[in-house]
Amino acid sequence: MATKVIMPKLSPTMEEGQISRWLKKEGDKVSMGEPLAEIDTDKATMEMQALGNGVLRKILINEGQSAPLGQTIAIVGEPDEDIASLLSEAPAAKPQQQEQKKQEAPPPAPEPPQPQPQAKAAAAENGRQPQPAASDSGRMIVSPLAARMATEAGIDLRSLQGSGPGGRIIKRDIEAAISKPKAAPAPVVFPQAGASGYRDEAASQIRQTIAKRLVTSLGPVPHFFLTTDIEMDRAAEMRKGINALDPDLRISINDIIIKVAAAALIQHPQVNASYQDKFVRYYERADVGVAVAIEDGLITPVVRAADQKSLSQIAAEVRELAERARSKRLKPEEYTGATFSISNLGMFGIDEFTAVINPPEGAILAVGAMTAKPVVRENEIVIRQMMRVTMSCDHRVIDGATGARFLQTFKKILENPLYLVV
């Protein structure tokens, strides 16, 4: 009997999904539990498995298109089975998410007729490139990834001919353009007067979720901020010594920060807590979220029970989680349920910043760069490796003095990391 394949709920906050790739094509046999498609959720790309046996009779949502939870995206049945009734019940798909290059004002003149192959060759000899394919509305069709790659490489999208469906410019077109020998610089052309042209790029599922969560955080959650400077010489020396003993451990300063934060959270349970409308929830373990920048925004994998793990365990786990986060392979339970988060922009040369709390957590720690600075010690100016951190606190859970005491403990341990073995 033919069955509907519906858009599944693959993450706790997912409201709709986008088909990244069908792993089967129409007419292929499918078996229960076999991967059927890859779905882009609000947090990751995950495999959807078949829930029955049969043949993939019809794909209703194409790659790049989105559908809300529960919508029919395909039909599986027997090869000769009548599926007309199921097809008639299926709703239409959302428009394909694609980057659209809008034309500059004033409106351009009508497109000239498409040149024949001989004309194309002549144009190429004269240094002119074929124009990219456009949709019926005259808009350039470009994948978001291709657009970003073109911007980073300084490639003019108008000079490319897309090789994707419908002439869409995709990743391999940009890679081919990058590998071509550099042409002679084009003559300088001054821009036309009037408003600038622009490009509309459909927001990814991850970016939409980030936007929604920020609206529910910075406004409703009463933030206050505490900043302190920490001397990092001893922590840096400890890291250097550990890695000298065993280079495979690859301990980072961020790994030490995670471990120290976890130790401080256990000593200050009021910070390892969250506001739950009519009560405050205090957590028994320090599950520390670590912000990781990915292509579409930010995701926070969680190091569970960081207070109970060694530095080597934390280092290995953070590397593995970050790698799978960037490839969108995290499971929902691996990026939800943190009790406290850390966002480190020090590697980007940022000295100080404030981070937005990720509800329902009670606090997040923003970590700046570790840099050599002159400081006064015993009435003498000396050079020390200094790092500035700022903690954003939910005032419904954490009072000023409570947050200050936590930062005092955090600073004490980080400046004297031997406390970790006491």
C-alpha positions in Angstrom: 0.0 0.0 0.0 1.3 3.4 -1.0 2.4 5.7 1.9 3.2 9.3 2.3 6.7 10.4 3.3 6.3 13.5 5.5 8.7 16.2 6.6 10.0 14.8 10.0 10.9 16.7 13.2 14.7 16.3 13.3 15.5 18.9 16.0 13.6 20.2 19.1 13.2 23.7 17.6 12.6 22.7 14.0 9.5 24.2 12.3 10.3 23.4 8.7 13.0 21.6 6.8 14.8 22.1 3.4 15.7 19.2 1.2 19.5 19.4 0.8 19.8 16.2 -1.2 17.7 13.2 -2.2 19.7 10.0 -1.7 17.2 8.1 -3.9 15.6 9.0 -7.2 12.1 8.2 -8.5 11.9 4.5 -9.3 14.5 3.4 -6.8 13.7 0.7 -4.3 13.8 1.7 -0.6 13.9 -0.3 2.5 12.8 0.5 6.1 15.6 2.4 7.9 17.5 3.2 4.7 18.6 6.8 4.3 16.2 8.5 1.9 17.2 12.2 1.9 19.3 14.8 3.7 17.4 17.5 5.4 18.7 21.0 6.4 17.1 21.8 9.8 17.5 24.9 11.8 20.8 23.5 13.3 22.3 20.8 11.1 22.0 18.6 8.0 20.5 15.3 9.0 19.5 12.1 7.2 15.9 11.1 7.0 15.3 7.4 7.0 12.6 5.5 5.2 9.8 4.2 7.4 8.6 1.5 5.0 9.5 -0.7 2.0 8.7 -0.2 -1.6 9.6 2.1 -4.5 10.1 5.8 -4.4 7.2 6.6 -6.7 7.1 10.4 -6.6 9.3 13.2 -5.2 7.0 16.2 -4.3 9.6 18.5 -2.7 12.8 19.0 -4.8 16.3 19.7 -3.6 16.5 23.3 -2.3 12.8 23.5 -1.5 11.3 23.7 2.0 8.3 22.2 3.6 6.8 22.6 7.1 6.7 19.7 9.6 4.2 17.0 8.6 3.9 18.0 4.9 4.0 15.2 2.4 7.4 15.4 0.5 7.3 12.1 -1.4 5.3 8.9 -1.9 6.5 5.3 -1.5 4.5 2.4 -2.9 4.5 -0.6 -5.2 5.7 -0.1 -8.8 2.3 -0.5 -10.4 0.2 1.0 -7.6 -2.3 3.9 -8.3 -1.1 6.9 -6.3 -3.4 9.5 -7.9 -5.4 10.1 -4.7 -2.3 10.7 -2.7 -0.9 13.1 -5.3 -4.2 15.1 -5.3 -3.9 15.5 -1.5 -0.3 16.8 -1.5 0.1 20.6 -1.0 2.3 22.7 -3.2 6.0 23.2 -2.2 7.4 26.4 -1.1 9.5 28.3 -3.7 13.1 27.1 -4.0 15.4 29.0 -1.7 17.9 30.7 -4.0 19.9 33.8 -4.2 18.4 36.4 -6.4 20.5 39.2 -8.0 18.2 42.1 -8.5 18.9 44.5 -11.3 20.1 48.1 -10.7 17.8 51.0 -11.1 16.7 52.2 -13.6 15.3 49.0 -15.2 17.7 47.5 -17.8 17.0 47.3 -21.5 15.5 44.0 -22.8 18.0 41.1 -23.0 19.5 40.7 -26.5 18.8 37.4 -28.3 20.9 34.5 -27.2 24.0 34.2 -29.5 24.6 31.1 -31.5 27.7 28.9 -30.8 29.8 30.7 -33.5 28.9 34.1 -32.0 29.7 32.9 -28.5 33.2 31.8 -29.7 33.7 35.2 -31.3 32.7 36.9 -28.1 35.1 34.8 -26.1 37.9 35.7 -28.5 37.1 39.4 -28.1 37.4 39.0 -24.3 33.7 39.1 -23.5 32.2 36.4 -21.4 28.7 34.8 -21.9 26.0 36.2 -19.6 24.8 34.0 -16.8 21.4 32.2 -17.0 18.5 34.1 -15.5 15.1 33.1 -14.3 11.9 34.1 -16.2 11.8 37.3 -14.2 15.3 38.3 -15.3 16.9 37.6 -11.9 20.3 35.8 -11.7 20.0 32.3 -10.1 22.9 31.7 -7.7 23.3 29.3 -4.8 24.1 31.0 -1.4 27.4 29.0 -1.1 28.4 30.1 -4.6 27.6 33.7 -3.9 29.8 33.7 -0.8 32.7 32.0 -2.6 32.5 34.5 -5.4 32.5 37.4 -3.0 35.6 36.0 -1.2 37.4 35.3 -4.5 36.5 38.7 -6.1 34.6 37.0 -9.0 31.9 38.9 -10.9 28.9 36.6 -11.0 27.7 38.2 -14.2 30.7 36.8 -16.0 29.7 33.2 -15.3 27.5 30.7 -17.0 25.8 28.4 -14.4 26.0 24.7 -14.8 23.3 23.8 -12.3 19.6 23.2 -12.9 18.0 26.0 -14.9 21.4 27.7 -15.4 21.9 28.1 -11.6 25.4 29.2 -10.7 26.7 26.6 -8.2 29.9 25.8 -6.2 31.7 24.0 -9.1 31.2 27.1 -11.4 33.0 29.3 -8.8 35.8 26.7 -8.4 36.3 26.5 -12.1 36.5 30.3 -12.3 39.0 30.4 -9.5 41.2 27.8 -11.3 41.3 29.8 -14.6 44.4 31.9 -15.3 44.0 35.5 -14.4 42.8 37.7 -17.4 44.2 41.1 -18.1 42.6 43.8 -15.9 39.4 45.2 -17.3 39.3 48.9 -18.1 38.0 51.1 -15.3 34.3 51.7 -15.6 32.8 54.3 -13.3 29.5 53.3 -11.6 26.2 54.6 -12.9 24.4 57.3 -10.9 21.4 56.2 -8.9 20.7 53.6 -6.2 23.1 50.7 -5.8 22.1 47.3 -7.0 21.6 44.6 -4.4 21.2 40.9 -3.9 18.5 39.1 -1.8 19.6 35.8 -0.3 17.1 33.6 1.3 17.8 33.2 5.0 18.9 29.7 6.0 17.0 27.6 8.6 19.9 28.2 11.0 19.9 32.0 10.5 16.1 32.2 10.9 16.4 30.3 14.2 19.2 32.6 15.5 17.0 35.6 14.7 14.0 34.2 16.6 16.1 33.2 19.6 17.8 36.6 19.8 14.4 38.3 19.9 13.4 36.1 22.8 16.7 36.8 24.6 18.0 40.3 24.6 14.5 41.9 25.0 12.7 39.6 27.5 15.8 38.6 29.4 17.1 41.4 31.7 20.9 41.3 31.0 23.6 42.9 33.0 27.4 42.6 32.4 30.5 42.0 34.5 34.0 42.5 33.2 37.4 41.5 34.6 41.0 41.2 33.4 42.9 37.9 34.0 46.6 37.3 34.0 47.2 34.3 31.8 50.9 33.6 32.1 50.6 30.6 34.3 47.7 29.1 32.3 49.7 29.6 29.1 52.8 28.0 30.7 50.8 25.0 31.9 49.3 24.5 28.4 52.8 24.7 26.8 54.2 22.2 29.3 51.3 19.7 28.8 51.6 19.9 25.0 55.4 19.5 25.2 54.9 16.2 27.1 52.3 14.9 24.6 51.8 16.9 21.4 48.9 14.7 20.4 46.8 16.2 23.3 46.7 19.6 21.6 45.3 21.4 24.6 44.1 24.9 23.8 43.6 27.9 26.0 39.9 27.6 25.3 40.0 24.0 26.7 41.5 25.3 29.9 38.8 28.1 30.1 36.1 25.5 29.7 37.5 23.4 32.5 38.0 26.3 34.8 34.5 27.7 34.2 33.0 24.2 35.0 35.0 24.1 38.2 33.8 27.6 39.2 30.1 26.7 38.3 30.2 23.8 40.7 31.4 26.2 43.5 28.7 28.7 42.6 25.5 26.8 41.8 23.5 30.1 41.7 25.2 30.8 38.3 24.8 27.2 37.1 21.0 27.8 37.0 18.1 29.0 34.8 14.9 30.9 35.4 11.8 28.8 34.6 9.0 31.3 34.9 7.8 30.4 38.4 10.9 28.7 39.8 14.7 28.6 39.5 16.3 25.4 38.3 19.7 24.5 39.7 21.8 22.0 37.8 24.0 19.3 39.3 26.5 19.2 36.5 28.3 21.8 34.5 27.2 21.2 30.9 29.2 23.9 29.1 28.1 25.1 25.7 31.0 26.2 23.4 30.0 28.6 20.6 31.3 27.5 17.2 31.1 29.7 14.1 29.7 27.8 11.1 28.8 28.8 7.5 25.3 30.0 8.3 25.8 31.5 11.7 26.5 30.1 15.2 25.9 26.8 17.0 26.8 25.8 20.5 27.8 22.2 21.0 27.7 21.1 24.6 30.5 19.5 26.6 28.5 17.4 29.1 29.7 17.2 32.7 32.8 19.3 32.0 33.5 19.5 35.7 34.1 15.8 35.8 36.3 15.5 32.7 40.1 16.0 32.3 41.6 18.6 30.1 42.6 16.0 27.5 39.0 14.6 27.4 37.6 18.2 27.0 40.1 19.0 24.2 39.3 15.9 22.2 35.6 16.3 22.7 35.6 20.0 21.7 37.6 19.3 18.5 35.3 16.4 17.5 32.1 18.4 18.2 33.4 21.5 16.4 34.3 19.5 13.3 30.8 17.9 13.1 29.2 21.3 13.8 30.9 22.8 10.8 29.8 19.9 8.6 26.3 20.1 10.1 26.4 16.6 11.5 25.5 17.3 15.2 22.6 15.5 16.8 20.0 17.7 18.6 21.0 16.4 22.0 24.6 17.5 21.3 23.7 21.2 20.9 20.9 21.7 23.3 20.6 21.7 27.1 23.7 23.6 28.2 23.7 25.1 31.7 26.3 27.8 30.8 27.9 28.9 27.6 31.3 30.3 26.5 31.9 32.4 23.4 35.5 33.0 22.5 36.4 35.6 19.9 40.0 35.9 21.0 41.3 34.1 18.0 39.9 36.9 15.8 41.8 39.5 17.7 38.8 40.8 19.6 39.9 42.3 22.9 36.4 42.7 24.5 32.8 42.1 23.7 29.4 41.2 25.2 27.5 38.1 24.3 23.7 37.5 24.3 22.4 34.9 26.7 21.1 31.7 25.1 17.7 31.0 27.0 17.0 29.4 29.3 20.7 29.5 30.5 21.4 32.0 33.2 24.7 33.4 31.9 27.2 33.4 29.0 31.0 34.2 29.2 32.5 36.3 26.4 36.3 35.7 26.1 38.6 38.2 24.4 42.1 37.9 23.1 45.1 37.1 25.2 47.7 39.8 24.6 50.9 41.1 26.2 50.2 44.3 28.1 52.1 46.4 30.6 50.7 46.1 34.2 51.7 47.2 37.6 53.0 44.5 40.0 54.5 45.5 43.3 55.0 49.1 42.2 56.8 48.0 39.0 55.6 48.0 35.4 55.9 44.5 34.0 54.6 42.7 30.8 52.0 40.1 31.4 49.7 38.1 29.1 46.3 39.6 29.9 42.8 38.5 28.8 39.5 40.3 29.3 36.3 38.4 29.9 32.7 39.7 30.2 29.9 37.7 31.7 26.3 38.4 30.6 23.9 37.5 33.4 20.2 37.0 33.6 19.2 39.3 36.5 16.2 37.1 37.3 18.6 34.4 38.4 21.9 36.0 39.2 22.4 39.1 41.3 25.4 41.4 40.8 27.3 40.1 43.9 26.6 36.5 42.9 28.1 37.0 39.4 31.0 38.9 40.9 31.9 36.1 43.3 31.7 33.6 40.4 34.1 35.7 38.3 36.5 36.0 41.3 36.7 32.2 41.6 37.1 31.9 37.8 39.9 34.4 37.8 41.6 32.9 40.8 41.7 29.4 39.3 42.7 30.6 35.8 45.6 32.7 37.2 46.6 29.7 39.4 45.6 26.6 37.4 47.2 24.3 40.0 43.9 24.7 41.8 42.5 22.3 39.2 44.4 19.4 40.8 43.7 20.4 44.5 
